[in-house]
Amino acid sequence: MAGVAILGFGVVGSGVAEVLRGNGNHIGQKLHSNLELKYILDVKDFPDSPFGDLVIHDFSVIEADPNVEVVVETIGGIGVARDFTQRALKAGKSVVTSNKELVATYGYELMDLARENGVSYLYEASVGGGIPIIHPLKQCLAANKITEIRGILNGTTNYILTRMIRSGLSFQDALTEAQEKGYAEADPTADVEGHDACRKICILASLAFGRHIVPGQVPTEGITKVTLNDVAYAERVGYQIKLLGRAVQEPEGKLQAYVAPHLIPTADPLSGVEGVFNAITVKGNAIGDVMFYGQGAGKLPTASAVVSDVMEAVNRKNAAKYLDWGPGGEDLISREDQPCPWYVRVAVGEGALASAIEGIRIIKSDRAEKEESAGLTGPLTAEMLKKCLSPLGLQAAFRVLED
């Protein structure tokens, strides 16, 4: 019987406890051995919970117990979670996590520590919640040279944009509705400013391309500048606006990674991903495009992925599992110097916009303000675009995902 300890008894941690107990017989049959939930570490007590008797407040109890084989870290953040993860790995215990910030920031260090101690550090739930993406990327697509990963990686922002597109809600009204439904936090900054999606694309890019890409290297823009006018302009020319995380391997080997709103053609499957759903497209040189779709968050879907990793860690306790990558470096990243088409909205009339960029396609819209115009450019670098349009009062500039 393998002992399991959970660090943090919030949404995900409590979901893990429920899955371990509720599906215990099924898990035991799959493993040919039972999992025992021994401890739940939290700063609070939970006297009304059916798991209340397992709650402790001292991590050293878990650290010293030889029967605890797997530690599940669902605390979040990069402070105490990092400290406890390091201590667990050094104590010879595998660690399973859903903590995207920790994996994105310190993944290489923690995987290296796991390898040194002959244990596993697994993180399937850190990117897609209940959507399997980490293991397929590392195993099922291993024969491919990955050239690009792009995806809708945050359900909150996707819900807000969907409500703006489908119901004509303003950004603020859609955000308020998302908060009322529990899809957005009281402080939604990590979602609407793109930080959550940034951490996820860092993990995917690091795994796919074999070198650690950290959030500070990835230019990140959220959806706070998207207006209903932008939605209307995009629809007029057959596009929808989505927040994408993208990582592209350039021919010379460098990686271009960023998070930003994109105009996506309606023929692209990503344009049809609505509400709180996520979707990730992986492009391989042998298989072409493969898409992973589902709910990217939620208590039980995320817990499902966590417990699957727990089972794998137990199964491989004598042959630790490594889903790792190498060290990073500034030389691996290409600074946004690749030209691409852009959607732009400026605070001047159509004539001034047409004069500023040769060949721009002006978009007509019934929602256009008197001194406002929008259009689609040809391929330009971000620097070229800014140089041309900043004097005109550039209000929005979103990349266009080409057909």
Secondary structure, 3 states (H helix, E strand, C coil): CEEEEEECCCHHHHHHHHHHHHCHHHHHHHHCCCEEEEEEECCCCCCCCCCHHHEECCHHHHHHCCCEEEEEECCCCCCHHHHHHHHHHHCCCEEEECCHHHHHHHHHHHHHHHHHCCCCEECCHHHHCCCCCHHHHHHHCCCCCEEEEEEECCHHHHHHHHHHHHHCCCHHHHHHHHHHCCCCCCCCHHHHCCHHHHHHHHHHHHHHHCECCCHHHCCECCCCCCCHHHHHHHHHCCEEEEEEEEEEECCCCCEEEEEEEEEEECCCHHHHCCCCEEEEEEEECCCEEEEEEEECCCHHHHHHHHHHHHHHHHHCCCCCCCCCCECCCHHHECCCCCCECEEEEECCCHHHHHHHCCCCEEECCCCCCCCCEEEECCCECHHHHHHHHHHHCEEEEEEECCC
